[in-house]
Amino acid sequence: MWSKVTNAAQEGVRSLFPGYFALVMATGIVSIAAHLLGMEIVALGLFQLNKVAYVILWILFLVRLLFFSRRLISDLTDHVRGPGFFTMVAGTCVLGSQFVLLAGDRTTALPLWGLGFALWHLLIYAFFASAMVKETKPALEMGINGAWLIAVVATQSISILGTLLAPGLGAWKETLLFYALTMYLLGGMLYILIMALIFYRLLFFHLEAKQMTPTYWISMGAVAITTLAGDTLILNAGQWTFLAELLPFLKGFNIFFWATATWWIPLLVILGVWRHLYKHYPLSYDPQYWGLVFPLGMYTTCTYQLAKALQLPFLYAIPQYFVYFALVAWLATFAGLIYRLASSLILVPLRRPGPSTDSG
């Protein structure tokens, strides 16, 4: 029986979903949203859980890199699975933002930003370069989905944590703020480029229920975190004269992004109803559902910060209610994860593991 459990664990690591750090992203941003709205017990509980989840996921990733590197590289260069690796960047920086906002711990947050910085530069060029030069490419309708927008989320997470850390860096403050500004603008550009392709795919190619995965919610989440990056720059504009001079541009651009995020929500709800109620696609746990939880938490957070940055108090009503959608979605997805893990432990002894073909 022990050998069956071991084989099942090895297979789980070998085929680990590349985007599993979305669990850290979702838990982190829901925690930050709860903190902003005064739910400190919830915020701190999720913070502690997130630290454990982050360490566990890194252990699994490093074991996969060490023993199943061939499969990992294959995933990284795959049009569908490759974008999931950007969750490593976003998860790292969201956790770093938790350390700053919830614990006031910049000492821990700074190396997390450095790790996110290094991962972003490695992954952004490794993925896009390999996708461009590979000889065999999938058709557009099969090769692109909402997960591609995690590249935007990763970019903006670097900007947000960098802006939060800049005030404590003395002589490096203005340099880091400038870098955060450029990442904010780059993330906005990436959103427009990638979203145009995704919108084209949704409108002009046949869409099956199984293809309408929860990752399409990142269409909203990516522009919501872009809004949050702009909010954070606006709130820290007093740290640098050049940034203060850009306030009219930043404020206008940020309303543009927030309006886009808001527009997406009813459409994504309609598509979800079409998938599960009209097409009767079964609703069961999938790690991709963390890609749905994250946008809900991010929209809550970015709207709260937008109201603060632009001094629009009537907008506070939205996050005060929206946070509960984020919390319910997090609880449902986490319950699904626990059920899946428990079921695996019970059923593993009854299964016959298949042979492993990976020698990486």
C-alpha positions, 0 to 999 in steps of 0.5 A: 500500500505504501508503494502505491501512495508513494507512486501516486505522490510522485505522479502528483508532483510530476503533473503538478498544475503550473498555475497552483501559485494562484492559491497564494495569489487568491488567498493573499488578495482576499486577506488584504481586502479583508484587512482594508475593510476591518476584518482583521481576524479573517485577514490575519488567519488567511495571512498565516495560511498563505505563508504555509501554502507558499512554502509547500508549493515551493517545495513541490515545485523544487522537487518537480524541477529536480526530478521531473525537469523535462516535464516542467520545461515542456509545460513552460513552453506549452501555449496552454500550460505555460502561462500558469508559471506567472502565478509564481511571480504574482503569488510571491509579490502578493505575499510580499504585499501582505507582509508590508500591509498586514505586518509592517514587515519590509525586511521580509517583503524586500527579498520576496520582491527581489525573487519576484523580480528575478522570476518575472525576467526569467519567465516573461522572456522564456515563455514568450520567446519559446512561444514565438520560435517553436515550429509547431503552434496550436490554432488560436482557439486552442492555444490562448485562454484567460491564463495568458493574462496572468503575465499582466497580473505578474507584471502589475504585482511587481509594480505594486510591491515595488511602490509599497517598498520604495518609501523605505529605500532612501536613495533608491526610492525614486529609482524604484518608483520609476521602475514601478511606474514603467511596469504599470504602463507595461502591464497595461500595454500587455493587457490590451495586446493579449485581451484583444486576442482573447476577445477575438477568440471568444467572439469568432471561434466556436466555444465549448463549455469545457473551454470556458474555464475559470481562468477567463475571470482573469480578464477582469482580474488582470485589469483590476490589478492594473487599477490597483497598481495605479491606485498605489502609485497615486497614493504614493505620489507625494514620495516623488515630484515627477510622480506627482506631476503625472497625477492627472494622467494616472487618475484618468488612466486608472478610471479607464482600467477600473471601468473595464474591470467593472464591465467584465463582471456581468458578462463573466457571470452570464458565461458562467451561467451558460456553462453550468446551467445551460450546458450542464457542465459539472461543477467540481474542484479544479485548481483553475478556480483559484483564478476566479477567486483572485479577481473577486478579491482583487476587484474588492481591493482595487475599488477600495483603493480607487475610492481612497486615491481619487477621494470618491467616498460613494465607491466604498459601498462596492467593496463593503459588499463585494468582499463577501463574494470573494470570501464565499468563493475562497471558502468554496474553493478551499473546501473543494481542495480539502475534499480533493486531498482527502479523497485522494488519500482514501482512494490511493490504496485502491488504485493501480498506478500507471507507469511513469514515462518521464525521465527528466 
